[in-house]
Amino acid sequence: MSSLPDISFEFFPPKTPEGMAKLRQAREQFSAYQPKFFSVTFGAGGSTRDRTLETVLDIQQAGAEGAPHLSCISASKAEIRQLLQDYQAHGIKRLVALRGDIPSGEVSTGDFRYASELVAFIREETGDHFQIEVAAYPEFHPESRSPNADLQYFKHKVAAGANAAITQYFYNADAYFQFVDQANSLGIDIPIVPGVMPIYNFTQLARFSSVCGAEIPRWLRLRLQDFGDDLASLRDFGSDVVQDLCEQLIAGGVPGLHFYTLNQAGTISNILDRLGVEKRTGK
């Protein structure tokens, strides 16, 4: 197999002390794989802003790099400016800059329409202080008019100052490699890191996928449905599918793998062990 790429993980900010304890346990388990960073999501309309920062600071306190997501929908420039100042004051050096989802019933989108505008604003306000990660969509954003339009939006984000991209999850490696080839043909040369979603249960995965536009291939959908309530067998099968996907991506020379953890460590740790990702021993 090709040499193993950088690993990173995504968490969401927990709502309870019990949830924070669970996240810390997952983070400790993942830290053994020497990840490049942990990202922390930002709720629709900034609804988890304080908990996002709290979670990132907890990660930093443990000696790892935390990267808050920053979405601009419903936000003013003044609000984003204050957030950037807070992040700088806390020594945060990496951001995941996103447009974000429009909250249900929301009419105004605030001062920003697109993620490219947010990236440009971050650069205007903070120069090169932040490493900026943006989103990419190998199977194309569900709101895009066409694949070409989607690639042009991506190009705008890169031109605005993005350093790297993390993709929406997918289960077809060819979709990722074709997207990278098309991006390269447009002169986009930043690292495009595939996002990897483990399979915990079919209902949850189908719900996520219908919202974000990620395709569950027909063969995979039928196999997952066939397991019914047998979650243990479904997860074993799902781990084999995701491991095989990661092996294809690694063989193709991807710059990294970014795992959507849902604040759970067991399934992903098992996949990483099977991939041969080296663990740090001792403290």
Secondary structure, DSSP 8 states (H G I E B T S, - for coil): -----EEEEEE---SSHHHHHHHHHHHHHHHTT--SEEEE---GGGTTHHHHHHHHHHHHHTTS-EEEEEE-TTB-HHHHHHHHHHHHHTT--EEEEE-----TT----BT-SSHHHHHHHHHHHHTTSSEEEEEE-TT--TT-S-HHHHHHHHHHHHHHT--EEEE---S-HHHHHHHHHHHHHTT--S-EE-EE---S-HHHHHHHHHHH-----HHHHHHHHHTTT-HHHHHHHHHHHHHHHHHHHHHTT-SEEEEE-TT--HHHHHHHHHHT-------
